[in-house]
């Protein structure tokens, strides 16, 4: 089944190199191999394999390979300068597709810049916008809540196998990816930090409190959180305070790309699910159209709270509240709808049967709201 980025990557490969970043095992290699079939001749190399690593350094692909896929190339310390040379010399013959399980916009090592030579896309796990045709929307939603959206566990639907898969994935992330790219030696304590984050989804994460429990310095956890972000293991949603005198600088919230990682109750898993779909949507639009999108949350001194604030070019575009069953418009949502005047105010209710509007707030279900990657965000894009 072709993934949602496929046509955009093919279009961009006609003009520039294309980088695809995203969480480990979210389908980047499968997507790359599917794209290889659209070219008359192609070649695939993975830096993690010794034989492929030697072949990469020797440029051991044929001159008639129209597409060259380089997987995990960012683990090569001089990859940026090396790739620049390959592109500048042979770019008229080859198209380069580079994929990696870390933020390739961060791991661009070397002195010379690749600026202007590539487009960067971020691939996310599967969501309600990518359910297989034979899977009902209700079944897709239940699978996302139980086993998450990574292709293997999502398509399999087996909770026991999903737990085994998740354990093996985290072992690879911590012991392979982090070890190869970051100066982190205490992997055992890093794993405990991940466990602490899994229990705090939906709540502000006070790193100083966790640092006290783990007996490490708070600045160490700050660095580790940045590492986990760069590895596409978690994403951080920070508070929105601009032009709001009553807003407060609360600690960030941390969500997981894999909904199955959440250890909280059903409400926390649902909030994480909404967060992943919102992030997938805005990052797709940012990568495609170049607008600056951000995901924040809001809480003021009176305790009024909105789960998600979607910013477009630093302006409030939408307010989103996630609720398991409450089908009455949130008082906080209505309060900030009047003051911030966003284009949309949405309450996503897991148990809602049909969409309706009330007091300026659109009440909708996840099946309706996240049926498409773009959704309402395409309206008025310019």
N, C-alpha and C positions, 0 to 999 in steps of 0.2 A: 504494500500500500504506500503510494508516494506521500512524503511528508509535506507540510504546508510551505516550506521554504523552497522546494525544488524548482518551480518555475522562475523564482527570483534569482536563484543562484545561477541558473543557466543563462539568464539574461545578462547578469553582471560579468560572467566569465567571458563574454564576447568582448568586453572592454578592458577588464583589469584582473588582477589576482583576486581571489576570494578567500577570506578567512572565516571559518565557522567554529565558534567556541560553544561550550555548553557542558553540563554535568557529565561525568563518566557514565557510560552505558545508556545515554538518552537517545541514541540512534544516529550519531554523527557518521560513523563508519558505514553503516547500512545505507544511509542517505548518499554518501559519497560514492559507494559502489553502484548504487542505482543510477547516479548521474553519469558514471563511466559508460553505461550502455547507450548514452545519447551522443557519444563521440565515436568517430570511425576507428580510432585507436587510442588506447589509454594505458596508464601504468599506475600501480598502487604500491606505496612503501610506508611502513610503520617503524618509527624510530625505536620503539620498544623491542623490536626483534633484531638480534645481532646481524643476521645476514642482510636484512633490509637497511640497517644502519650503515654498513659498509657500502652497500649499493648507492645509498643517497650521497655519501661523500665522494663516490667515484662517478656520480651522475650516470648511473647505469641504466638509463631508459633510452629507448630507441629514438632516433631523430623524428620519426613519423608519429610519435605519441602526441596526439593533440591535447589530451588532458593528463596532467601528472598530479596525483593525489599524494600529499605528504602528511601522514597522520602522526600526531604527537611531536612534531618537529621542534616545538618550542623548548623541548628538553635538551636540545643541542645548544650549548652556551653561545655560540656565534651564529645562530640561525638567521638572525636578521640581516647581517651583512652578507652571509652566504646566499640567502634567498634573493636579496637585491641584485647580486651579481648574476645569478641565474636568470632572473627576469629581464634584466637590462640587456643581456647578451642573446638569450634564446627566446625571449617573450614573443617574438614574431612567429615562432613555430609552435610553442607550447602554451597551454593555459594551466595555471597553477591553482590548485585547490588545497588549502592548508587547514587541517582540523586539529582540535586539541581539547583536552579536558580541563583546561584552565583558561583564564582570561587572556586571550592573545593580545589584547590591547595593552596589557600590563607587561607580559613577557616578551617585549620587543627589545631584546638586548642588542648592544652594539652601538657604534658611534654614528653611522649614517642612518638617516630616517627613511622609512618605507612610505612616508606620507605621499598620498596621491597615486600610489601604485596598487592599492587594494581597497576592497569593500569588506566590512566586517559585519557578520551576522551571528546572532545568538539563537541556538536551537534549544527548545524546551522539551520536557517530557510531554507525553500525549495528554490531551484534555478532552473536554466535552465537544470541542470543535473538531476532533479527529477520531471520533469513535468509528469502529468498523461498521459497514452497512448492515450486517446481520445482528449487531448488538443494539438493543433498545436503549434510548436515552436513560431510562431509569436504571438499567443494569450497568451502564457506563458510570453513572453517578455513584452507585453503590461500590463499584470496583475502585473508583478513585478514592473513596472514603476508606475502604478496607486495605487495599494493597498499593495505592498510589498510581501515578501515571507513567512510570518508566515502562517502555514497551514490553519487556519480557514478563514481569509480574502482572501488568495490566491485561495483556492479551491472554495470559494463562489463567488468571483469576483464582489461583490456589494460595490461601493465606499461609500455610505452612511453608510452601516453596518460596513464597515471597519473603518470609522472615529469613530463610537460609540465604537467599539471593542478596538481601539487604546487608546481612552480616559480612558476606564475602565482598560486597562492593565497598563497604566502609574500610575493610582491611586493605583493599587495593588503594583507596584514596589516601589513607593515613600512612601506609607503609611504602607505597610506591610514589604516588604523585607528590605528597608533601616532602618525602625524603629527597626526591630528585630536584625539587625546585626551591625549597625553603630551608633556612638554617634552624630547623626545629629538631631537637634531640629527644626531648621527653615526650615520646609519642603516647606512653601510657597515660600520663596526666592529660594530654590533649584529648584522648578518647574519653576521659572522665568529664572534661569540659563539654564535649559534644553531648554526652548524656545529660548534663545539667541543662543545656540549651533545649534539648528535646522535651524536658519537663516544663519549660517556661514559655512555650509558644502561645502567643496572644497576650502576654504580659510584658511590661517593661523589664528589660534585663539589666540588673544592677551588677556590673562586673566586679565591683569591690566586694560585694557579698559572696559571690562565687569564689573570688580569689581567696577570701578568708577560709572558706570550706576546703579548698584545694591546697591551701598553704603555698600560694605563688603570688607574685607581685601583680597588682592590677594592670600595670602596663604590659605585662606578659600576656594577659588575656586579651588586651586590646589588640596586640599584634596577632595573636592566634585567631581572633575573630576576623581580622583582615585576611589572614591566610585562608580560612574556610570560605570567605567570600570569593577570593581569587580562584579557589578550586571549584567553584560552583556547587558547593555543598549546602550553603545557606545564603540567604540574602537579608539585608538589614533595612528596616523601615524606620526612618528617623522622624522626630516630631516636626510639625509645621507650625511656625510661630510668626511668620511675616505679617506685619500690619495687624496683629491681634494683641492688644495690650493685656488681655486677661489670660492669654495662652502661657503655658509654662514649658520650660526646657526639661522634658522628661527624658529618661534613658531610652535608648532605642528598643525596638522590638525585633526579634529574630525569627525568621520563618525558614522552612526547609523546602528545597525543590522536590523532594520525595515526600508526599503526603503521609506515606507509611512510617516516616521517621518520628512523627508526632506522638508523644507519650501521654498527652493530656486527654481530657474527656472528649466527647463527640463534638462539643462546641468549639474546642480548640482545633480539632481536625478540620471542621468546616471552615473556620476562619482562615486556616492555613490554605485550604483549597481555594477559597476566594482570592487570597493573596497571590497564589501561583498563577491563577488565570488572569488576574489584572496585570501582573508583571509580564507574562507572556504576551499579552495584547499590546502593552505600551512599548516593550522592547522591539517587537515586530515592526510597529509603526515608526519608531525612531530609526531602526536600521534601514527601513525601506524609504522613508520620506525625509529624514534628517531633522525633524522637529525634536526639541529637547523635552522628554517626558520624565516625570519623577513620581514615585509613590511614597507618600508620607502618611502619618496619622496625626490626630489632633486631640488634645486634652487641655482644658483650661482650669483655672484656680477653683472654679465652682464644681469641678468634677464632670462637666459636660464633655463627652468624648465621642469622636467619630473614628471608626476603625481605619478608614483609608481616605486620603485626600489625593486625588490624581491631578498633577500639575502639568500643564502644557506651556512651554516657554515661560516657566515660573509663575504662571497665572493659574488660579484654581479652575479646573475644567469640570470635575465631578467629585461629589462626596458619595462614599459608598459605606454602607453599614451591613454587616453579616449577622444574620439571626437564624437560629435553628427553627423556631416555630412562631415567633412573635410577628403577627401580620398587621400590627398597628404602627404607623410611622414613628420612628424614634424621636423623642423630644429634642435631643441634642442635634439630630439631623435637621429637624425643622428650624431650630434656633440658628444654626450656621447657614442654612439655606437662605434665610432672610438677610444675614449679614455679609456673607461672601458672594452671594448671587452667582453660583456656578451655572454652567449650561445644563447640568443634570444633577439630581440628587436621587440616589438609588438605594433601596433596601433589598438585599438579596436574602430571601427566606427559603430555607431548605425544604420546608413542608408545604410551600404555597402551590396551589393547583393551577391558578391562572393569573395573568398579569393584570394589575389595576393601578390607578393613580389616586392618591389621597393627599390633600393639603400640600400639593406641589412635589410630593415624593412619589417616585415610581416604585411600586412594590412588585418584585419579580422573583422568579425561581432561578436556580443555577442552570437548569436545563434550557431556559429561554434566554437568559442573559449571556451565557458563554457558548452559545451554539456556533458562533463564528469567531475567528481570531480578531478580526477588525471590529465587528459590531458597530455601535453607534459612533465610535471614535473617527470613522471616516467622514462623518457629516461635517461640512464646513471646514475641511482641511486646507483648502486653498491650493 
